[in-house]
């Protein structure tokens, strides 16, 4: 298995993950998505400078190593450099300019564009400097499948 970093639910090789999931697929099962998570190179470098190379992702190499043409953008989210949990969708009291941005989230609770997520990240860094720097990551639907529990 080629799992990545402390988040054992992330895989660095899409084919390995799909092979692992193959026995669980069926035509009539519950739907699920296989997703890819992307992190901008500049954000990966910011995270590495802030907390060191031993943090997630420990092995930023992946296969495939770029977004594929048939992947569908689900949206962009923002996370703290100290955590892989999302910020959007679980916010408490916040300045009005940040709250305005979160009203633009799509049906999945994500920003529809990198520009909006980056604007949110910049404002969040200013409003909450103790948690900075924040990072933007993308979520892409690779495929939809169905599974049956074993």
C-alpha positions in Angstrom: 0.0 0.0 0.0 1.2 3.5 -0.7 -0.5 5.5 2.0 0.7 9.0 2.7 1.8 10.6 5.9 -0.1 10.5 9.2 -3.4 10.4 7.3 -3.5 6.8 6.5 -6.7 7.3 4.5 -4.7 9.2 1.8 -3.0 7.2 -0.9 -0.1 8.4 -3.1 -0.8 6.0 -5.9 -4.3 6.1 -7.5 -3.9 2.7 -9.2 -3.0 1.1 -5.9 -6.0 2.6 -4.2 -8.3 1.5 -7.0 -6.9 -2.1 -6.8 -7.5 -2.1 -3.1 -11.1 -1.0 -3.6 -11.9 -3.5 -6.4 -13.2 -6.3 -4.2 -15.7 -3.9 -2.6 -17.3 -2.7 -5.8 -20.7 -3.9 -6.9 -23.4 -2.7 -9.3 -26.2 -2.3 -6.6 -24.2 -1.0 -3.6 -24.0 2.3 -1.9 -22.4 5.1 -4.0 -19.0 6.6 -3.1 -16.5 8.9 -4.7 -12.8 8.3 -5.2 -11.3 11.8 -4.8 -7.9 13.4 -5.3 -6.7 16.1 -2.9 -4.3 18.6 -4.4 -2.1 21.1 -2.6 -0.5 24.0 -4.3 3.3 23.8 -4.3 3.6 27.2 -2.6 1.4 26.0 0.2 3.3 22.7 0.6 6.5 24.8 0.9 4.8 27.1 3.5 3.7 24.1 5.5 7.2 22.6 5.4 8.8 25.8 6.5 6.3 26.2 9.4 6.5 22.7 10.9 9.1 20.7 9.0 9.3 18.1 6.3 8.0 15.3 8.6 4.5 16.6 8.4 1.8 15.6 5.9 2.3 14.8 3.2 5.5 13.0 4.0 5.9 11.9 0.4 4.5 14.5 -1.9 5.2 12.4 -4.9 2.0 10.9 -6.4 0.8 8.8 -9.3 -0.6 10.4 -11.3 1.4 13.6 -10.5 -1.1 16.0 -12.0 -4.8 16.7 -12.3 -6.3 14.5 -15.1 -8.6 15.8 -17.7 -11.6 13.6 -16.7 -11.5 14.6 -13.0 -14.3 16.9 -11.9 -13.6 19.8 -9.5 -15.6 19.4 -6.3 -14.2 22.6 -4.8 -11.4 24.2 -2.7 -11.1 24.3 1.0 -8.7 26.0 3.5 -6.9 24.3 6.3 -4.5 25.4 9.0 -0.9 24.5 8.5 -1.1 22.7 11.8 -4.1 20.5 10.9 -5.6 18.7 7.9 -9.1 19.4 9.0 -11.1 21.9 7.0 -11.9 25.4 8.2 -15.0 26.1 6.0 -18.3 24.8 7.2 -17.3 24.7 10.9 -16.6 28.3 11.7 -17.4 30.1 14.8 -17.6 33.9 15.3 -15.7 35.6 12.5 -15.2 39.1 11.0 -18.0 40.1 8.6 -15.7 40.1 5.6 -14.8 36.5 6.2 -18.4 35.5 6.9 -19.4 37.1 3.6 -16.9 34.8 1.7 -18.3 31.7 3.4 -21.7 32.5 2.0 -20.2 31.8 -1.5 -19.6 28.1 -0.7 -20.9 25.5 -3.1 -23.3 22.7 -2.4 -20.4 20.7 -0.9 -19.4 23.4 1.5 -16.3 24.3 -0.6 -15.2 27.3 -2.5 -16.0 27.1 -6.2 -12.7 28.7 -7.2 -9.1 28.8 -6.1 -9.3 32.6 -6.1 -12.1 32.7 -3.5 -10.4 30.1 -1.3 -7.1 32.1 -1.5 -9.0 35.3 -0.6 -10.5 33.5 2.4 -7.1 32.1 3.4 -5.5 35.5 3.3 -8.2 37.1 5.4 -8.1 34.1 7.8 -4.4 34.5 8.2 -4.9 38.2 9.1 -7.8 37.5 11.5 -6.2 34.5 13.2 -2.5 34.9 13.0 -1.8 32.3 15.7 -3.0 29.6 13.3 -1.3 31.0 10.2 -0.2 30.1 7.7 -3.3 28.6 6.2 -3.3 26.4 3.0 -5.7 26.0 0.1 -6.3 22.5 -1.2 -8.5 21.2 -4.0 -10.8 18.2 -4.0 -11.4 16.5 -7.3 -13.8 13.7 -8.0 -11.8 11.0 -9.8 -14.7 8.5 -10.2 -18.0 7.5 -8.7 -18.5 3.8 -7.8 -20.7 1.6 -5.7 -19.6 -0.7 -2.9 -20.9 -3.5 -0.8 -19.6 -3.9 2.8 -17.6 -7.1 3.4 
